[in-house]
Amino acid sequence: MEFLKKYKKQLEVVAAVLLLFVVIVIVDTLGNSVPRVIVSVLKKSCIYALIAVSLNLLNGFTGLFSLGQAGFMLIGAYTYAILTIPAGIREGVYYMYDGGALHFSVPLIVGLILAGVVPAIFAYLIGLPVLKLKSDYLAIATLGFAEIVRALIQWQGFAPVTNGSISLLKYPYFKKIWPFALVAGICILLIVLLLKSTYGRAFKAIRDDEISAEAMGINLAKHKQMSFVISSFFAGIGGALLAMYQTSLTATAFTSAMTYEILLIVVIGGIGSITGSVLGSFLFIACSEWWLRNLDSGKFLGISLPTVFRSGFRLVVFSVVIMVIVLFFRKGIMGERELDVDRIWNFFTKKIPAFVKSRFGKKTEGEKAE
């Protein structure tokens, strides 16, 4: 019992992730009976949940405003794709460069790990000068880094390795939903455990007040660098999963708009909330890829719309929905809160029955007289 009380919050997050994983496995077992759009939404939601949590680790829990997430995702995606393309078919992929500069391949799991390690190395090197900046200057520097990475990958000088502007194909990828959910879930659990450790408490102290944190003996440079590197590691793994989801890889997809989307997910879910980032990811992807998609075809909730609303109207409605959420939930859906099983249990077992009894229950003679 002492163990359950001590690690209650961690177990609640683990239970939530496991429940989500079980739901996804059930959807996977249904096979072709599930619409393809739902499968696509679940895959992409798992990927974006991991990337949003990695960005929240940096922005929400450490207080470092970075816009370089798309760059680290791009490095991770290309690292995975380049290293896992089978050696026997490299000539067909790198047909413009005589099979490319590399003539070997690594297993899928090794490729996933390296997809996190390589961006982490870049983050360490970039973080040495960049993390001395603060606020908007740090955001501009990391955004510039992401754009430089995208330009270098398409540069002809690196084309024998990256294939230049030509797509990378035929690397191994997951076909089912559950591997995406499993990898994302394990990574998110590792981030949760990190935040519950002394390092996580140091990150939060830096976010709240750097001067006080330094006075308490926290090494600011060391912990900022650690947060930046760990966030980049998981962003790289998220980039590799996104490459698997797309099944073909080009650098043009990893623009600054992708970083803004992830930042928007973090804001919608709640800056400083792991649960909020996960919920925000599923809501964002479901709205943009599924629920509002029919607006462009002229139908919504079975109602045919006038022609003027058909071209690009989905983006207008989506923007209005985001504005409403930001206006009425200024701290996001979850704020800084996490999943609380006790609160949910009390809501269904106490508040709802009390409300029903007060509205529809039989009143005593004294209550009637009043």
JOUR-V318706 format. One record per pair of residues at least 12 apart in sequence whose ideal C-beta (glycine too) atoms are under 7 Angstrom apart, sorted by the first residue. I is the first residue (numbers start at 0). GAP is how many residues later the second one is. D is the distance in whole Angstrom. If there is no record, write none. Layout:
i=I gap=GAP d=D
i=I gap=GAP d=D
This chain:
i=8 gap=329 d=6
i=9 gap=182 d=6
i=9 gap=183 d=7
i=9 gap=186 d=6
i=11 gap=327 d=5
i=11 gap=329 d=5
i=12 gap=179 d=5
i=12 gap=261 d=7
i=12 gap=325 d=7
i=12 gap=326 d=6
i=13 gap=175 d=6
i=15 gap=323 d=5
i=16 gap=168 d=5
i=16 gap=171 d=6
i=16 gap=172 d=6
i=19 gap=161 d=7
i=20 gap=160 d=5
i=20 gap=161 d=7
i=20 gap=164 d=6
i=23 gap=18 d=6
i=23 gap=153 d=5
i=23 gap=154 d=6
i=23 gap=157 d=5
i=24 gap=153 d=5
i=26 gap=15 d=7
i=26 gap=150 d=6
i=27 gap=148 d=5
i=27 gap=149 d=5
i=27 gap=150 d=5
i=36 gap=253 d=5
i=38 gap=138 d=6
i=39 gap=249 d=7
i=40 gap=244 d=5
i=40 gap=245 d=6
i=40 gap=248 d=5
i=40 gap=249 d=5
i=41 gap=135 d=5
i=42 gap=134 d=6
i=42 gap=137 d=5
i=42 gap=202 d=5
i=43 gap=201 d=6
i=43 gap=241 d=5
i=43 gap=245 d=7
i=44 gap=236 d=5
i=44 gap=237 d=4
i=44 gap=240 d=4
i=45 gap=134 d=4
i=45 gap=135 d=5
i=45 gap=138 d=4
i=46 gap=133 d=6
i=46 gap=137 d=7
i=46 gap=191 d=6
i=46 gap=194 d=5
i=46 gap=195 d=5
i=46 gap=198 d=6
i=47 gap=214 d=7
i=47 gap=217 d=6
i=47 gap=233 d=4
i=47 gap=237 d=6
i=48 gap=135 d=6
i=48 gap=139 d=7
i=48 gap=228 d=7
i=48 gap=229 d=5
i=48 gap=232 d=4
i=49 gap=134 d=4
i=49 gap=137 d=5
i=49 gap=138 d=6
i=49 gap=184 d=6
i=49 gap=187 d=7
i=49 gap=188 d=5
i=50 gap=18 d=7
i=50 gap=22 d=7
i=50 gap=184 d=6
i=50 gap=187 d=4
i=50 gap=211 d=5
i=51 gap=210 d=5
i=51 gap=213 d=4
i=51 gap=214 d=5
i=51 gap=217 d=7
i=51 gap=225 d=4
i=51 gap=228 d=6
i=51 gap=229 d=5
i=52 gap=135 d=5
i=52 gap=138 d=6
i=52 gap=221 d=6
i=52 gap=224 d=5
i=52 gap=225 d=7
i=53 gap=177 d=5
i=53 gap=180 d=4
i=53 gap=181 d=5
i=53 gap=184 d=6
i=54 gap=14 d=5
i=54 gap=176 d=7
i=54 gap=207 d=5
i=54 gap=208 d=7
i=54 gap=211 d=6
i=55 gap=210 d=5
i=55 gap=215 d=7
i=55 gap=218 d=7
i=55 gap=221 d=5
i=56 gap=134 d=6
i=56 gap=170 d=6
i=56 gap=173 d=7
i=56 gap=174 d=5
i=57 gap=169 d=6
i=57 gap=170 d=6
i=57 gap=173 d=4
i=58 gap=207 d=6
i=58 gap=212 d=6
i=59 gap=206 d=6
i=59 gap=211 d=4
i=59 gap=212 d=4
i=60 gap=134 d=6
i=60 gap=139 d=7
i=60 gap=142 d=5
i=60 gap=143 d=6
i=60 gap=146 d=6
i=60 gap=211 d=6
i=61 gap=141 d=4
i=61 gap=144 d=6
i=61 gap=145 d=6
i=61 gap=162 d=7
i=61 gap=165 d=4
i=62 gap=143 d=6
i=62 gap=144 d=3
i=63 gap=74 d=6
i=63 gap=160 d=6
i=63 gap=163 d=7
i=63 gap=164 d=7
i=64 gap=70 d=6
i=64 gap=73 d=6
i=64 gap=74 d=5
i=65 gap=72 d=6
i=65 gap=73 d=7
i=65 gap=76 d=4
i=66 gap=72 d=5
i=66 gap=75 d=5
i=66 gap=76 d=4
i=66 gap=192 d=5
i=67 gap=74 d=3
i=67 gap=75 d=6
i=67 gap=77 d=5
i=67 gap=78 d=5
i=68 gap=166 d=5
i=68 gap=190 d=5
i=68 gap=193 d=6
i=69 gap=76 d=5
i=69 gap=184 d=5
i=69 gap=185 d=7
i=69 gap=186 d=6
i=69 gap=188 d=4
i=69 gap=189 d=4
i=70 gap=74 d=5
i=70 gap=75 d=3
i=70 gap=78 d=4
i=71 gap=47 d=4
i=71 gap=51 d=6
i=71 gap=160 d=4
i=71 gap=163 d=4
i=71 gap=164 d=5
i=71 gap=167 d=7
i=72 gap=162 d=5
i=72 gap=163 d=7
i=72 gap=165 d=6
i=72 gap=166 d=3
i=72 gap=169 d=7
i=72 gap=181 d=6
i=73 gap=75 d=6
i=73 gap=76 d=6
i=73 gap=79 d=7
i=73 gap=165 d=6
i=73 gap=177 d=6
i=73 gap=180 d=4
i=74 gap=43 d=6
i=74 gap=44 d=4
i=74 gap=47 d=6
i=74 gap=74 d=6
i=74 gap=161 d=6
i=75 gap=39 d=4
i=75 gap=40 d=6
i=75 gap=42 d=7
i=75 gap=43 d=5
i=75 gap=159 d=7
i=75 gap=160 d=3
i=75 gap=161 d=6
i=75 gap=163 d=4
i=75 gap=164 d=5
i=76 gap=162 d=4
i=76 gap=163 d=6
i=76 gap=165 d=6
i=76 gap=166 d=4
i=76 gap=172 d=6
i=77 gap=75 d=6
i=77 gap=84 d=6
i=77 gap=171 d=7
i=78 gap=35 d=6
i=78 gap=36 d=5
i=78 gap=39 d=4
i=78 gap=157 d=7
i=79 gap=31 d=5
i=79 gap=32 d=6
i=79 gap=35 d=4
i=79 gap=160 d=4
i=79 gap=163 d=6
i=80 gap=87 d=4
i=80 gap=90 d=5
i=80 gap=162 d=5
i=80 gap=168 d=5
i=81 gap=20 d=7
i=81 gap=79 d=6
i=81 gap=80 d=7
i=81 gap=86 d=7
i=82 gap=22 d=6
i=82 gap=23 d=5
i=82 gap=28 d=5
i=82 gap=31 d=6
i=83 gap=21 d=6
i=83 gap=22 d=6
i=83 gap=24 d=6
i=83 gap=27 d=4
i=83 gap=87 d=5
i=83 gap=88 d=6
i=84 gap=20 d=6
i=84 gap=83 d=7
i=84 gap=85 d=6
i=84 gap=86 d=5
i=85 gap=19 d=5
i=86 gap=16 d=6
i=86 gap=17 d=6
i=86 gap=18 d=5
i=88 gap=81 d=5
i=89 gap=13 d=7
i=92 gap=70 d=7
i=92 gap=75 d=6
i=92 gap=76 d=6
i=92 gap=77 d=6
i=93 gap=69 d=6
i=95 gap=70 d=6
i=96 gap=62 d=6
i=96 gap=63 d=5
i=99 gap=60 d=5
i=99 gap=61 d=7
i=100 gap=59 d=4
i=100 gap=60 d=5
i=101 gap=59 d=7
i=107 gap=64 d=5
i=111 gap=71 d=7
i=111 gap=125 d=6
i=111 gap=128 d=6
i=114 gap=121 d=5
i=114 gap=122 d=6
i=114 gap=124 d=7
i=114 gap=125 d=4
i=115 gap=117 d=4
i=115 gap=118 d=7
i=115 gap=120 d=4
i=115 gap=121 d=4
i=117 gap=118 d=7
i=118 gap=113 d=5
i=118 gap=114 d=7
i=118 gap=116 d=6
i=118 gap=117 d=3
i=119 gap=109 d=5
i=119 gap=112 d=5
i=119 gap=113 d=4
i=119 gap=116 d=7
i=122 gap=105 d=5
i=122 gap=106 d=5
i=122 gap=109 d=3
i=123 gap=101 d=7
i=123 gap=105 d=5
i=125 gap=19 d=6
i=126 gap=98 d=5
i=126 gap=101 d=5
i=126 gap=102 d=7
i=129 gap=12 d=7
i=130 gap=93 d=5
i=130 gap=94 d=6
i=130 gap=97 d=6
i=142 gap=113 d=6
i=145 gap=110 d=7
i=145 gap=113 d=7
i=146 gap=109 d=7
i=149 gap=101 d=5
i=149 gap=104 d=6
i=152 gap=98 d=5
i=153 gap=97 d=5
i=166 gap=81 d=5
i=166 gap=82 d=6
i=166 gap=83 d=5
i=167 gap=80 d=7
i=167 gap=81 d=4
i=168 gap=79 d=5
i=172 gap=71 d=4
i=172 gap=74 d=6
i=173 gap=70 d=5
i=179 gap=61 d=6
i=182 gap=54 d=7
i=182 gap=58 d=6
i=183 gap=57 d=7
i=186 gap=47 d=5
i=186 gap=50 d=6
i=187 gap=86 d=7
i=190 gap=43 d=7
i=191 gap=82 d=6
i=193 gap=36 d=7
i=198 gap=24 d=7
i=198 gap=27 d=7
i=201 gap=16 d=5
i=201 gap=21 d=5
i=202 gap=20 d=6
i=202 gap=24 d=6
i=204 gap=13 d=6
i=205 gap=12 d=7
i=205 gap=14 d=6
i=205 gap=17 d=6
i=205 gap=18 d=7
i=263 gap=58 d=7
i=264 gap=12 d=7
i=264 gap=15 d=4
i=264 gap=16 d=5
i=264 gap=19 d=5
i=265 gap=14 d=7
i=266 gap=65 d=6
i=267 gap=12 d=4
i=267 gap=15 d=7
i=267 gap=16 d=7
i=267 gap=57 d=6
i=267 gap=64 d=6
i=267 gap=65 d=6
i=268 gap=63 d=5
i=268 gap=64 d=6
i=268 gap=65 d=6
i=269 gap=61 d=6
i=269 gap=62 d=3
i=269 gap=63 d=6
i=269 gap=64 d=4
i=269 gap=65 d=5
i=269 gap=66 d=6
i=270 gap=61 d=6
i=271 gap=64 d=4
i=272 gap=59 d=7
i=272 gap=61 d=4
i=272 gap=62 d=6
i=272 gap=63 d=6
i=272 gap=64 d=6
i=272 gap=65 d=6
i=273 gap=64 d=6
i=274 gap=59 d=5
i=274 gap=63 d=5
i=274 gap=64 d=5
i=275 gap=56 d=5
i=275 gap=57 d=6
i=275 gap=58 d=3
i=278 gap=54 d=6
i=278 gap=55 d=7
i=279 gap=53 d=7
i=286 gap=31 d=6
i=286 gap=34 d=7
i=287 gap=30 d=6
i=291 gap=22 d=5
i=291 gap=25 d=6
i=291 gap=26 d=6
i=292 gap=21 d=7
i=294 gap=18 d=5
i=294 gap=19 d=4
i=294 gap=22 d=6
i=295 gap=14 d=6
i=295 gap=17 d=7
i=295 gap=18 d=5
i=297 gap=12 d=4
